[in-house]
Amino acid sequence: MFAVIETGGKQCLVEKGSKLEIEKLTEEAGKTVKFDKVLMIGEGKEVKIGKPYLAGAEVEAKVIEQKKDKKVMTFKKKSKKRYERTIGHRQHVTAIEITDIKG
């Protein structure tokens, strides 16, 4: 069984047991989180599509850890003006594992 959920302004295709990193959530490691913005659920050839969300559908996940993503480097330069600037940024992410899909 698979589902498409919306979290952090992005859509994620998930299955039971799959692990993924999403935008930071407020829950601590070890807690359970529920996603109610389910766009689609399918099993085999049966597929249910929401308009925009499925009523009564829910995906449960366990928070594994809170961490920072890889560093993204930005470099600015203006030629002939001796201006150079390097900026680094690390986004906060939450690692989760899907435990159950209800729908």
C-alpha positions in Angstrom: 0.0 0.0 0.0 1.3 3.5 -0.8 0.1 7.1 -0.2 1.0 10.6 -1.3 1.0 13.1 1.6 1.6 16.8 1.7 4.0 18.2 4.3 6.2 21.3 4.4 4.7 22.5 1.1 5.9 19.4 -0.7 4.3 16.1 -1.7 5.9 12.8 -0.7 5.2 9.3 -2.0 5.4 7.0 1.1 5.0 3.3 1.8 4.8 1.4 5.1 8.3 1.1 6.5 9.8 3.8 4.3 12.2 6.4 5.8 12.5 9.9 4.6 13.6 13.4 5.6 11.1 16.2 5.6 11.0 19.9 6.7 11.4 20.3 10.4 8.5 19.3 12.7 8.1 20.3 16.3 7.9 16.7 17.7 10.8 15.1 19.5 12.6 11.9 18.6 10.5 8.8 19.5 7.2 10.6 19.2 4.4 9.6 16.8 3.1 12.2 14.2 0.0 11.9 12.1 -0.4 13.4 8.6 -4.0 14.1 7.6 -3.3 15.8 4.3 -3.4 12.7 2.2 -3.8 13.3 -1.5 -3.9 9.7 -2.8 -3.9 6.1 -1.5 -3.4 3.1 -3.6 -2.9 -0.7 -3.3 -2.3 -2.7 -6.5 -4.7 -1.4 -9.2 -7.1 0.3 -6.7 -6.4 4.0 -6.3 -8.3 6.6 -4.3 -7.7 10.2 -5.3 -8.8 13.1 -3.1 -10.2 16.5 -4.1 -7.8 17.9 -2.9 -7.5 15.6 0.2 -9.1 12.2 1.1 -11.6 12.4 4.0 -10.8 10.1 6.8 -7.4 9.1 5.4 -4.4 9.3 7.7 -0.7 8.4 7.7 1.2 7.7 10.9 4.9 8.1 11.3 7.5 7.8 14.0 10.1 10.6 14.4 13.6 9.1 14.3 15.7 12.2 14.8 16.0 16.0 14.4 19.1 17.1 12.4 20.6 19.5 9.9 20.8 18.8 6.2 23.9 19.1 4.0 25.4 22.5 3.8 24.5 24.6 0.7 27.1 27.1 -0.3 26.3 30.4 -2.1 29.0 32.5 -3.8 28.6 36.1 -4.9 31.1 38.1 -6.9 31.1 41.4 -8.7 33.9 41.6 -11.3 36.4 44.5 -11.2 35.1 45.7 -7.8 37.0 43.3 -5.5 33.7 42.1 -4.0 33.4 38.4 -3.1 31.1 36.8 -0.5 30.6 33.2 0.5 27.5 32.2 2.4 26.7 28.7 3.8 23.3 27.5 5.0 22.1 24.2 6.7 18.4 23.5 6.7 16.8 21.8 9.7 15.1 18.5 8.8 13.2 15.7 10.6 13.9 12.1 9.8 10.7 9.9 10.0 9.7 6.3 9.4 6.2 5.5 8.1 4.4 3.1 10.5 0.8 2.9 9.2 -1.4 4.0 6.4 -5.1 4.3 7.1 -7.7 5.0 4.5 
